[in-house]
Amino acid sequence: MTEPDLTFQFGGRYPIADVLPGQVLRTSTEDCFGGAVRTVEDLPSQVCRRFNPVTGPFRVPGAEPGDTLALHFIDITPSRPWGMSALFPHFGALTGTHATAMLHEPLPELVWRYDIDVAAGTVRFQARRGEQSRVLPLDPMLGTVGVAPADEEVRSSIVPDAWGGNLDTPRLRPGATLYLGVNVPGAMFSFGDGHARQGQGEVCGVAVECAMDVAVAVDVIKGVATPWPRLETDDELASVGAARPLEDAFRISQLDLVTWTAELTGLDVLDAYQLVSQAGQAAPGNVCDPNYTMTAAIRTEYLAAAGGDRVSGYHGVHQRLRELGRRMAWPSR
């Protein structure tokens, strides 16, 4: 297992290791606090110098601009029996920020600690102002996965965009394949920001942040460009858009899913638009970062013609990488 080598950016970094197409990488990631927040008394503003570290970058030999990188997440498992969440005075969907001027006082900085039981598959919420608690399902995911941007640009790991980054979609869980367009030789992918679980929208700005052990299968789809991050599972296809305002992120994700649907099914674009309008789903990833994210998804059963074969993206890459994970004895969840 590769030990984590952390960075806080996408682009502008030398690779820490090479991963060949068809290989499985096992490594670990930190939480968004870099492991510095461990108790409810550890205020992030006091114990954290930077936020949202990612492990990487990893170079994929043979990946070139105009290709697509496929990352199939075989396993994402909490590496600690606890996770942390927080409120920040000027961060989150329901507080004033530097760009959303409000007369009211900022929210307090407050920390929650969650007990994680991997064997039981649970996450325990404990109220800070009272004695109540709740047991929630464990649903591990990675909040941040991306490649180096184009044109030698360097971007903060907190920002989501066309190259990936801080997408914060719960669909990035074990069993999902993420497709990212390659912008630089070697792709230079990184990932981190483990979440033991997260509600849609990450409304307060912070999930149940948790360090993770990760196994990911890697492949390169030559000569095929991918304009925005895309996801595939056994049951659905999804496109992710990132922008501000939120409706622009919504439009990006919907447009990409409509054009992808037309490409895969042979439908006219306007017919695909109608199908996605009636059968698609839309969910926010985050509504608090420098760019917001929206996900548009459709179940693959709605894409197959009557009596036809299952429709899959990129000529079955997801299925091939899933089988690779099974052969490596790490079955996808």
C-alpha positions as a printed Julia matrix, in Angstrom:
333×3 Matrix{Float64}:
   0.0     0.0     0.0
   1.34    3.4    -1.01
   1.69    5.83    1.89
  -0.15    9.12    1.33
   1.82   11.94   -0.25
  -0.45   14.94    0.16
  -0.95   18.08   -1.88
  -3.53   20.86   -1.85
  -3.71   21.51   -5.59
  -4.36   20.03   -9.01
  -1.62   20.76  -11.53
   1.91   22.04  -11.04
   3.22   18.99   -9.15
   5.59   16.14   -9.98
   4.05   12.66   -9.75
   4.6    10.59   -6.62
   4.21    7.3    -8.54
   3.23    5.78  -11.88
   0.11    3.64  -12.3
  -0.16    1.72  -15.56
  -3.47    1.22  -17.36
  -4.98   -2.02  -16.11
  -3.33   -1.78  -12.7
  -4.97   -1.44   -9.29
  -3.64    1.19   -6.9
  -4.05    0.75   -3.14
  -3.33    3.79   -1.0
  -4.79    5.95    1.73
  -6.16    9.47    1.98
  -6.64   12.01    4.74
  -9.8    13.86    5.7
 -10.34   17.5     4.76
  -8.77   18.57    8.08
  -5.58   16.59    7.47
  -6.31   14.55   10.6
  -5.84   17.58   12.86
  -9.44   17.73   14.13
  -9.95   14.82   16.53
 -12.2    16.11   19.31
 -15.07   18.57   19.52
 -12.67   20.99   21.2
 -10.37   21.1    18.13
 -11.61   24.15   16.24
 -10.42   23.9    12.62
  -9.5    27.59   12.53
  -7.03   26.94   15.34
  -5.58   23.5    14.51
  -5.61   23.47   10.66
  -3.24   25.5     8.52
  -4.75   24.32    5.2
  -7.79   22.33    4.15
  -8.69   19.52    1.77
  -5.44   17.61    1.14
  -5.43   15.01   -1.65
  -3.13   12.06   -2.27
  -1.1    12.29   -5.47
  -0.62   13.12   -8.17
  -0.26    9.76   -9.89
   0.97    9.62  -13.48
  -0.6     7.21  -15.97
   1.98    6.51  -18.71
   0.43    6.7   -22.16
  -2.39    9.05  -21.18
  -2.38   12.1   -23.46
  -4.55   15.19  -23.93
  -7.7    14.17  -25.77
  -7.89   10.79  -23.99
 -10.17    9.86  -21.1
  -8.98    8.53  -17.75
 -11.2     5.88  -16.14
 -10.97    5.38  -12.37
 -13.01    2.51  -10.93
 -13.26    2.73   -7.14
 -13.13   -0.84   -5.89
 -12.97   -0.04   -2.2
 -13.27    3.05    0.0
 -13.11    2.12    3.68
 -12.71    4.37    6.75
  -9.25    3.94    8.25
 -10.3     5.37   11.63
 -13.3     4.59   13.86
 -14.35    8.22   13.89
 -15.16   11.12   11.59
 -15.52   14.85   12.16
 -17.87   17.55   10.94
 -18.16   21.26   11.68
 -19.83   24.6    11.18
 -17.78   27.6    10.08
 -18.78   31.25   10.59
 -18.64   32.21    6.89
 -18.98   28.87    5.08
 -22.03   26.82    4.13
 -25.35   27.31    2.42
 -27.21   28.87    5.36
 -24.82   31.55    6.53
 -23.54   34.86    5.22
 -20.29   34.81    3.24
 -17.96   37.41    1.75
 -20.13   37.35   -1.39
 -23.49   37.07    0.39
 -23.68   40.05    2.69
 -25.97   39.62    5.69
 -26.78   41.83    8.7
 -26.99   38.93   11.15
 -24.06   37.64   13.19
 -22.0    34.8    11.68
 -22.74   31.25   12.81
 -20.48   29.9    15.57
 -17.59   27.58   14.81
 -18.72   24.23   16.17
 -17.4    20.66   15.79
 -19.18   17.29   15.87
 -17.51   13.9    16.3
 -19.12   10.8    14.76
 -18.38    7.25   15.87
 -17.92    4.93   12.87
 -18.53    1.16   13.04
 -17.36   -0.36    9.76
 -18.46   -3.88   10.71
 -21.98   -2.7    11.56
 -22.06   -0.21    8.68
 -23.11    2.7    10.87
 -22.25    6.3    11.69
 -23.51    7.76   14.98
 -24.62   11.41   15.2
 -24.46   12.96   18.68
 -26.1    16.33   19.3
 -23.83   19.04   20.72
 -26.69   20.92   22.38
 -28.58   18.13   24.07
 -28.33   14.4    24.69
 -29.99   13.06   21.55
 -28.18   10.77   19.12
 -29.03    9.02   15.86
 -27.57    6.03   14.03
 -27.1     6.64   10.29
 -25.97    4.23    7.54
 -22.27    4.28    6.68
 -21.95    5.35    3.01
 -18.25    6.01    2.29
 -17.28    8.15   -0.68
 -14.54   10.47   -1.91
 -15.38   14.14   -2.09
 -12.43   15.15   -4.28
 -11.03   13.39   -7.36
  -9.44   15.1   -10.33
  -6.69   15.41  -12.92
  -4.34   18.27  -13.74
  -6.08   21.15  -15.57
  -5.03   22.23  -19.04
  -2.63   25.05  -19.99
  -0.33   24.53  -16.99
  -3.03   25.91  -14.73
  -2.81   25.19  -10.99
  -6.08   25.02   -9.05
  -6.9    24.63   -5.39
  -8.16   21.21   -4.29
 -11.23   22.96   -2.83
 -12.47   23.96   -6.31
 -14.52   21.71   -8.65
 -14.41   22.24  -12.42
 -14.3    20.37  -15.74
 -11.14   18.5   -14.65
 -12.88   17.16  -11.51
 -11.73   18.34   -8.11
 -14.03   18.87   -5.13
 -17.14   17.35   -6.71
 -18.76   16.24   -3.43
 -21.26   13.88   -5.03
 -22.27   10.85   -2.92
 -22.3     8.87   -6.18
 -18.48    8.7    -5.93
 -18.75    5.61   -3.75
 -17.32    2.06   -4.1
 -18.48    0.43   -7.32
 -18.51    3.66   -9.34
 -16.3     4.44  -12.33
 -15.33    8.09  -12.81
 -14.38    9.34  -16.29
 -12.21   12.46  -16.57
 -10.84   14.15  -19.67
  -7.03   14.11  -19.83
  -5.43   17.56  -20.16
  -1.69   16.89  -19.68
   0.6    13.94  -20.45
   0.12   11.3   -17.76
  -3.23   12.74  -16.61
  -1.75   13.38  -13.11
  -4.73   12.31  -10.99
  -5.18   12.82   -7.24
  -7.95   12.05   -4.78
  -8.94   12.5    -1.16
 -11.49   14.24    1.06
 -13.01   11.02    2.39
 -16.6    11.19    3.66
 -18.13    8.49    5.85
 -21.41    9.85    4.57
 -22.77   13.09    3.13
 -26.22   14.46    2.42
 -27.0    15.79   -1.04
 -25.7    19.34   -1.29
 -23.29   19.12    1.68
 -25.44   21.94    3.04
 -23.32   23.04    6.03
 -20.2    22.76    3.85
 -18.74   19.77    5.71
 -19.59   16.06    5.5
 -18.65   13.37    8.04
 -14.97   13.81    7.2
 -12.9    10.66    7.51
  -9.52    9.28    6.41
  -9.9     6.38    3.95
  -8.12    3.34    2.6
  -8.74    3.23   -1.15
  -8.36    0.68   -3.95
  -8.84    2.03   -7.48
  -8.48    0.37  -10.88
  -7.1     2.59  -13.65
  -7.51    2.61  -17.43
  -7.11    5.01  -20.35
  -9.57    5.35  -23.22
  -7.47    6.49  -26.16
  -8.66    9.17  -28.55
 -11.92    9.83  -26.73
 -12.41   13.18  -25.02
 -14.7    13.72  -22.03
 -15.85   17.33  -21.56
 -17.07   17.08  -17.94
 -16.74   14.46  -15.2
 -18.93   11.45  -15.82
 -19.87    8.52  -13.59
 -21.03    5.01  -14.33
 -22.34    2.31  -12.01
 -24.02   -1.01  -12.73
 -27.37    0.8   -12.87
 -26.9     4.37  -14.04
 -24.93    6.97  -15.94
 -24.34   10.45  -14.54
 -22.76   13.73  -15.59
 -21.38   16.37  -13.22
 -21.36   20.11  -13.88
 -19.54   22.72  -11.81
 -20.18   26.48  -11.92
 -21.78   29.42  -10.18
 -24.67   30.17  -10.07
 -26.17   26.76   -9.3
 -28.47   26.81  -12.32
 -25.43   26.96  -14.62
 -23.99   23.85  -12.96
 -27.42   22.26  -13.47
 -27.43   23.18  -17.17
 -23.9    21.86  -17.72
 -24.73   18.49  -16.16
 -28.01   18.16  -18.04
 -26.5    19.12  -21.4
 -23.68   16.62  -20.98
 -26.09   13.83  -20.02
 -28.39   14.62  -22.96
 -25.55   14.56  -25.5
 -24.06   11.42  -23.91
 -27.48    9.73  -24.07
 -27.85   10.65  -27.73
 -24.38    9.28  -28.49
 -24.99    5.96  -26.72
 -28.51    5.3   -27.97
 -28.46    6.77  -31.46
 -31.38    9.02  -30.55
 -31.65   12.49  -32.06
 -30.45   15.08  -29.54
 -33.95   16.49  -29.1
 -35.36   13.0   -28.51
 -32.6    12.4   -25.97
 -33.5    15.74  -24.36
 -37.08   14.57  -23.99
 -36.07   11.17  -22.58
 -33.71   12.67  -19.99
 -36.36   15.25  -19.07
 -38.8    12.49  -18.15
 -36.49    9.76  -16.82
 -33.53   11.66  -15.39
 -32.62   12.64  -11.85
 -30.84   15.76  -10.62
 -29.03   16.25   -7.3
 -26.65   18.86   -5.94
 -23.15   17.81   -4.96
 -22.15   20.9    -3.0
 -23.7    24.35   -2.7
 -20.93   26.08   -0.76
 -17.57   25.79   -2.57
 -16.05   28.33   -5.01
 -18.0    26.46   -7.71
 -21.2    24.55   -7.01
 -21.79   21.06   -8.42
 -24.88   19.41   -9.85
 -25.27   15.81  -11.02
 -27.63   14.64  -13.76
 -28.26   10.88  -13.85
 -30.35    8.33  -15.73
 -30.82    4.63  -15.13
 -29.29    2.51  -17.87
 -32.46    0.43  -18.13
 -34.14    3.45  -19.72
 -31.47    3.72  -22.4
 -31.73    0.21  -23.84
 -34.17   -0.33  -26.69
 -36.87   -2.96  -26.17
 -35.12   -6.34  -26.19
 -31.74   -4.66  -26.67
 -28.48   -5.14  -24.84
 -27.53   -3.13  -21.78
 -26.23    0.32  -22.68
 -22.86    1.19  -21.13
 -20.47    4.06  -21.52
 -17.08    3.86  -23.24
 -17.6     0.36  -24.7
 -17.78   -1.5   -21.4
 -14.8    -0.02  -19.52
 -16.79    0.03  -16.26
 -17.57   -3.68  -16.5
 -13.96   -4.58  -17.35
 -12.55   -2.63  -14.43
 -15.17   -4.08  -12.1
 -14.1    -7.58  -13.09
 -10.47   -6.59  -12.54
 -11.38   -5.58   -9.02
 -13.1    -8.9    -8.43
 -10.05  -10.82   -9.62
  -7.92   -8.82   -7.19
 -10.2   -10.08   -4.38
 -11.64   -6.63   -3.6
 -15.26   -6.94   -4.7
 -17.06   -3.69   -5.48
 -19.82   -2.86   -3.05
